[in-house]
Amino acid sequence: MPNILESLYHGSQFPNEDIISKDSNYRPLNRQITESLETWKQKLSAGEFEELES
């Protein structure tokens, strides 16, 4: 079993992507952002939506 430092060095762990905020506003805000993105995805062409995301 590799140790944590080896896993980080080899790129098999991404600790910055595992953080979930404990702020009570995080989940509702995240849900609102996801719903907005889905709405724009339906309204825009694939190219326009890709430009919006970048």
C-alpha positions as CSV (number, residue, x, y, z in Angstrom):
1,M,0.0,0.0,0.0
2,P,1.6,3.3,-1.1
3,N,1.9,6.0,1.5
4,I,0.1,9.4,1.2
5,L,3.2,11.3,0.0
6,E,3.8,8.8,-2.8
7,S,0.2,9.0,-3.8
8,L,0.3,12.7,-4.0
9,Y,3.6,12.7,-5.9
10,H,2.3,10.3,-8.5
11,G,-1.0,12.2,-8.9
12,S,-3.4,9.5,-7.7
13,Q,-4.8,11.7,-5.0
14,F,-6.2,15.2,-5.4
15,P,-6.9,16.6,-1.9
16,N,-8.0,20.0,-3.2
17,E,-10.9,18.4,-5.1
18,D,-12.1,16.5,-2.1
19,I,-12.9,19.6,0.0
20,I,-16.6,20.2,0.6
21,S,-17.6,23.4,2.3
22,K,-19.4,23.2,5.7
23,D,-21.0,26.6,5.0
24,S,-24.8,26.2,5.1
25,N,-25.1,28.3,1.9
26,Y,-22.8,26.0,-0.1
27,R,-25.3,23.3,-1.2
28,P,-28.2,25.6,-2.1
29,L,-25.8,27.8,-4.0
30,N,-24.2,24.9,-5.8
31,R,-27.6,23.5,-6.7
32,Q,-28.6,26.9,-8.1
33,I,-25.4,27.1,-10.2
34,T,-26.0,23.6,-11.6
35,E,-29.6,24.4,-12.5
36,S,-28.5,27.7,-14.2
37,L,-25.8,25.9,-16.2
38,E,-28.4,23.3,-17.3
39,T,-30.8,26.0,-18.5
40,W,-28.0,27.7,-20.5
41,K,-26.9,24.4,-21.9
42,Q,-30.4,23.9,-23.4
43,K,-30.7,27.5,-24.7
44,L,-27.2,27.8,-26.3
45,S,-25.5,25.9,-29.1
46,A,-22.8,23.5,-28.2
47,G,-20.1,25.9,-29.2
48,E,-21.6,28.8,-27.3
49,F,-22.1,26.7,-24.2
50,E,-18.4,25.6,-24.4
51,E,-17.4,29.2,-24.6
52,L,-19.5,30.0,-21.6
53,E,-17.8,27.3,-19.5
54,S,-14.3,28.4,-20.4
